[in-house]
Every structure is written in structure tokens, then in C-alpha cells.
Amino acid sequence: MVHQTRTQSEAQLENEMIEQLVGQGFERVSIPSVQALQDNFRTQINKLNEENLEGHALSDKEFERLLLKIEGKSVFESAKILRDKEIISRDDDSILYLKLFDTQNHQNNFLQVTHQTTVVGRYTNRYDVTLLFNGLPLVQIELKRRGLHFAEGFNQIMRYRKDSYGGLFNFLQVFVVSNGVDTKYFANSDREPMKSLMFFWSDDANKRITKLDAFTASFLNPVMLQNVLSKYMIINETDKHLMVMRPYQIYAVERILHQTIEKEENGYVWHTTGSGKTLTSFKASELLAQQEDIKKVIFLVDRKDLDSQTMEEFNKFEKDSVDRTTKTGVLVKQLKDPNRKRIITTIQKMAHAVKTERYRDVMKLYENEKVVFVIDECHRSQFGEMNLLIKRHFKRAQYIGFTGTPRFVDNKSQDGRTTSDLFQDCLHTYLIKDAIHDGNVLGFSVEYIRTMKGKDGIDDVTKVPGIDQQELWLADTRIDMIARHITSIHSNKTHNKKYTGLLTAESIPAAIKYYDAFKKIDSGIKIASIFSFGTNEESVEGEEHSRHSLERIMEDFNQEFGSNHTTENFAAYFADVSKKVKSAQIDLLIVVDMFLTGFDAKTLSTLYVDRPLKHHSLIQAYSRTNRVEGPKKQYGNIVCYRNLKDETDTAVRLFSQTGDTETVLMKRYDQYLADFKDQLDQLLDIAVSPEAVDDLEGESKQKEFVISFRDLTRILTKLKTFVEYDFNQPDMGISEQTYKDFRSKYLLLYENDKNAKDKVSVINDIDFEIELMQTDKINVDYILELLRNTNFENKNERDAAVRRAIKEVNEASSDEMRLKRDLLLEFLQGVAPTLTNKDSINQKYHDFENKRRKREIQAMSEQVQVAEDRLEYFMKEYEYTGVSPDQEINDAIKAPFKEKRKRVQALKDFIYDNVRKYS
């Protein structure tokens, strides 16, 4: 077991973990090099395939053929190869089928543990602990000594990815990082992994398991780990990348399998909105379909939920799994096909198939067969006539429901039933408080804005008996006032429109009034609106039909985005709006009910509410804003223009199953401001001024400054989203300029640390969280946008635009801008003043970049004596695969040993920096 000591080193942590793994059934082996890894793989693969090999182990040539087939592939391709059989020709020309990993009978796999394997790539790296299955490295564990942040293990793995991973190490499926006290795991990928996709492990009651010894006993237990590797990873065909399920998803699927196979009863899973229910339900249906006694697994969704987003999500997990047609005949054909074990369809199509005479023969086949219905968003789709039709027909069916907001007695359906009435047992819960605690969704910052106050001290005039409330809520003065208020706060709420917002109104007339109010005040916000129009709507004299209003709104949208939508093809407009909200091309979308349930967009950060909401409707609406995106998005912003305080607190308590609201609802502005001032005092104790940072003696003091300033910036990020936010010295205790000067010192330390590649430093142990420091949306496109809106025929306007762009470039702090700063400044100072109104800014910059890059390639070609076309080939290889073609680079350089080594390193550094700079 791993025991905590005051001075426990990485080596001690490593050795004690290995001892524990050996006790759990792993064989300890020494794999000091890549050659040793290949030799061991050969031995293990011969053992695993002993029966197929018929006493004849793989010869040198046969093993070479196997390596040629499986090595050097992408992580995505390697994951597919791992789970399949490999076919190779034997020396006698016979065909041999080889298994790399037994996904069905785990007892056949050979489990080993090794440590400190040395791999030479761009730099020489030694990997801490590697778990081998049949000789293939499938799990990599990176350890940091106690006292360091475990995220440094993540940073080290990122360096390995760039510097040395390749060959058989592309079979790595899962990474684990730990400092002994905190431990997380995440999936390997050809993409750059994100820290937000590192997960804590937990038990089935959602209690975190963070200490390394407990994590090793639970997650790295051979049974659980092989289940994760064989059953609970997803090969995403659409995006070509690998995913691993979170613990609560795994436990939910295990409970579903038990309920349907062992108990043969119904049940439902309550996992909070935004926690990945679709993935969990899809994986459950996939595993259920593998059971022989289950004739069909039917994944059932409501038609209104099967939008383009949901279809895309399903098809990521299994290509072409969703029938996009509206024809019931396609569903019946799938039911008739005995090889089609799993079907994804809508409740509307299934109900139609059941009641239609011409489909009776096919439907009768399943009347008394074991069929499992897996039902997404069951809080909406299971209360109604269609559900009864289906249940009456499939007499042996079992029903497994998924919901983020179940119906209880307090929020029961119109017919008085609850989710438990329909599905009986709740199989697993993962509540909003659990998801916030784990960092899988964000909490909410809710602000209540009063928009009217009566005379004679009446605080809420809407509660006065006999008053016409609709007249008050829809008063032109009030709508105009709210539109102007949203305009004034929207940039702060969305970090200068990096994110986007929804405004939900009580009715279609209210939504239209809001749309027109924003258009009238020329808000500078890109507005769109969407709602369902009534086909047979009653005409009222002097009022615009809702369809005509939507046509008018669509015309504005078409003009803004160059599209051609009409109400005749509403679905295309819906899909386009959805896409543009997700890419933050729309700043504010005005809705009534649409987009308030089932819509996932990480870019959506703010919800403005001017309507009644309660119970599940309130939590569903608020939850549109709480998807995790990055350090800048600290919580979902909710701005209520009605007093929903009681309704909010009631809903949060109901769906958190707790008596308080503190986990879910964030603190008030004044509380965060007090936190900011406390943290500022700590910072000033370390460095009384920005200049004093230069005088900090030793790296330990610099580390204190970095941590203190980073924590100050985290609080500032939260403050910026509040209506009250204003960076002034009397309120904040520091001027904005002084803060920016401190930030410059922080970034300088970051740059120094990044450039000191071979130096061991305490600052290396810090996660700088540079994204928090970046100026929002200041990137190349933003700078070029400043020029696109310039009249170059007017010298004063042109010069002013160029000066502003240069100022923005000099002040910007993102990684991208630091890499491109010199490029952009040269373009702005040399090329921009020569532009005319006829020039394409994008093309001019593209041409300029290409010339600069060509010049740099020519200079490097001369320096290392390698032809330009070869150098460009090396760069394309690295750009495409993320792996440096080291052997080819080595072969291309002809020089004496010392000089060759120097040139090889110079060329590798150039490729790495150049690709980052120009990509």
C-alpha cells in the first residue's frame, strides 16, 4: 500500500505503487528501452496466441511483418487495431489470425508492470510506470512527489507526446496522473488532450477516490481496468478520436446490465443535465444488444429531441446509426432484419408502426419477445398516448429511462404520475451538486434585476390583486429598458462576446417585441430569434402574424450570414441557428421554449430570463449555460428580470436532494470582491509593486508570486461577469494599469520557464493557467477584422486603424499572439499602409505569411544543408501526424558526428517552432 510520509519522493511513490500492482496480479518486468519493449511484446503475443500458432512461435520475419502492420499508426487507428484480429502471412504462405487483446475473456490476457522505460525522440524521456497487456503499453502513469500539483503530470505527458511517443506507445489508451494525494485519469488521443477531460475516479455512490493507493486498488484493479479498456472506451468514428467514460457513467451502465439481465425489471437513471447521459445510454444499449436472449434494443427519443445535434452525437458513437428519414417503413425494415440488434428511432415512428395495419405481421414478431427500450430524456417522452400504445404491444418489454430532471410529487406530470410510477427503480444517481463538485458542469451565478416598483412602497406590483400583469410585462418602456440593460452588460457577461447568450421570453409576441427593441436601439449585438409559428393562427387586426414575423427575422438572418432560409424549410433554419450559436457567431438568441432543453453548447454562457420558470423547467433552462469550456468560463450566468429567487432555491434543493443551495449557486458580487481584496493583500505581501517582482530572490519566491497572481486572476475572472463590475482603484484596491503590469511580470516568468527546456526549476511545478491571462478574442482574425472595416482611401482612418491594431498586438497575451507578434507587426507596419479598398485583407496576409515562411525555410535549408523540398516534407509530416520524422531527418543530414548532432537538433527545433508559428 502507498503510505504518506513527510518526505516521500517520486521514486518511493513509484516503488510502493508497483508493489501494490504486483499484489493485484501484475507481473513486474524490466523494459528499459524500445527494443526491450518489442522483445517482450513478441514473447507475450506468442503466449496469447499459443493455440493459433500450433507450437510454432512467430519467426523473425513474421514478427517483423506484424510490427510493420501495427506500428506507426495514429492513436485512433491503434485503438481499432487493438480490439480487432490482425492477419499476417506466415513464412509458409499460410494465413495467421493474431489477437492482440482479448476483450471477452480477460483471464487470457497477460498483465505486466514496468517503470522508467527510456525512449529517445526529440529529447530523451523516461516514463514513470507503464502497464502492459500482452506486451502492449495500454496505460501510462505519471507520478509527481507529494506537495506538487498533480496537473504537472499532465503537462509532462504533453511533453512526451511532442517529444517521444510513437511506435508501440501509440497503443496507449489511458493516462493516469497523481501526486499520491490527488489522482485523475484521461484518454489518449491524436488531438491535444484537454485538462477538462481529466476525471477523478469514484465509487458507485459518487464518493471520490483520490489517494493513489485507493485508486490503484479500485480503478487499476485488473477486473475494473480491463472492463474500462474493453467496454467503457468509445472510438469516436466521426472525430477520429478516443474517449473514456466517467465513473458514474460506468456504474450506471453496470446497474442497467444487472437490472435487465439478472432482474428483468424496469428502471431509470437520474444523471444531471450536462453530465453525458446520451453517451451513457448509447453505451448501455450497445452492451445490451450483445446479449443473446435480447432480441432487440430500441433506443427511443422524442422527435422534437432528435435534432441535428443529437443525430451527430449518436453517429459519432456508431456511424450511420440514426435513420434520418421520417418514414416508418425504414423502422419496420430494421425490425424485420434479425442482424440489426439495435435500433435508434423516435417514439412517434414506433407508435405509428404499432397501430398501422400493414405493419402488423412484422410487429407481431416481437409481441412476446424480450425487447429492451432505452429512453432518452424520459421526463418528457413517457407521459402520453403514444407511450401507452407501445407498452400494450410489447408485452415482455423492459424500459430503461434516462433523465436529468425526474418528476417527483412536487413537479408531477399533468396526469399526476412521477418518474418512479413509470420506471420503478432509480438505478443510479449523479446529481447537479455531484457534477459541480467533480468539475463536470459549472454552478450558476444568478442575479435578480427589478424592472418595476409601485408607488406607496409596494415592492412587487405584479402581486397587486386584479392587475393586468401581461400589460405590465409587455410594456414598451419595460422591454426597451431591459434590451438596453442587456446591451450594456452583455460584453462583460460573455467575455467580449467570446461566449454567447439566450434570452427567453414568456410568449411569441414578447419574443418579437424584444427582437424589434434590440434592432431599434442598434445594440451592436448580433441578434437572432426562433420560435414555432402557428399554421392556423387566428388573425388579429393590426397585429402581425407570427409566421410573418419569423419571415422578417429570417430575412435579417439571411442578410447577416448570406443564407436563404424561409419558413417553408424551418428545420434548415433551426439547424443553422443551432450551429451558429455553438460557434458564437450569434451573440444573443431570443427564444420562448426552443433551445431551453436538450441543447448543448459550450459557448453558451448566459441566460437572460423574462418569464415564469419553476422546478424541472427552471433547472433545464439554467443548465443550458453550465457546460465546462475553459478557465474563463467559471459558471453559467443567469440574469432574471423577474423575481424567481424562491423558485430557483426550491428547484435547486429539489434536484440536489439537499437542504442548501450553496454548492449549485455561486456567491454574490460583494463576496467575490472581498475575496479579491484578501488575495490582493497576499500578493502585495510578496511583491509590493510590479517592479518588486524583478527583485524576488530565488525561484521559491517567484513561485509564490505566480501562484498568488494566478489565484487573483481566477477571482477577477468571476467578478468580470457581474453587472456591478467596474475595475476602479477605490473598489478593487488596485488600478487596472497596475494589475496589467503585474500580469506582464507573470507572463515574463512563464516565457522564461517555457524557454528553459533542460533546467530543473520549482517553477516547472506550477500550472500557469495562461488562458486566464489572455485578452479575449485578440487573435489574428480579430486583428485582420480591425483592418477589414477600414476605409484605406482615407489616410487618417487607415493610420488610426493600423495604430489601434499595433496596440492590440502589443498588449495581447495569448500563446498564439506571442508566436505571431513579430509577423503581425511587420505586416501592419510594412504591408497595411499600402493596402487599398479593393484588396482582400485575408489574401494579403496569407501571401505575406507564405513569403515569410518560405524565407525562413530557405535560411534553415542553407544552415543544415538539407534541400528545401525535403524540409517542407518533414514539416508537413509533423504538422499532419504530430510526430517528428526523426529517422528521416537523421538520414537527410550528412556531416561529421558532432556537427550532425548539432544540425539534427537545430532542424527539429525549427520544425517544431515553425509549425506552431504558422499553423
DAJOSUL-V869212 format. One record per helix or strand of 3 or more residues. SS is the DSSP state (A for helix, B for strand). FROM is the first residue (numbers start at 1). LEN is the number of residues. Records with the same first field share a line. If there is no record, write none. Layout:
BEGIN
SS->FROM-LEN + FROM-LEN
END
This chain:
BEGIN
A->10-14 + 34-15 + 50-4 + 60-11 + 75-8 + 106-3 + 151-13 + 167-5 + 195-3 + 212-7 + 222-10 + 247-17 + 277-12 + 303-3 + 308-10 + 328-9 + 347-9 + 357-8 + 378-4 + 385-9 + 419-5 + 432-7 + 461-3 + 469-5 + 476-18 + 508-13 + 546-16 + 567-16 + 615-11 + 645-12 + 669-18 + 690-4 + 698-22 + 729-4 + 736-20 + 762-4 + 770-4 + 780-9 + 795-17 + 815-20 + 841-24 + 868-14 + 886-7 + 897-22
B->85-5 + 95-5 + 111-10 + 124-10 + 136-8 + 174-5 + 183-5 + 233-4 + 241-4 + 267-5 + 296-6 + 342-5 + 371-5 + 398-6 + 425-6 + 444-5 + 500-6 + 527-3 + 588-4 + 604-7 + 636-5
END
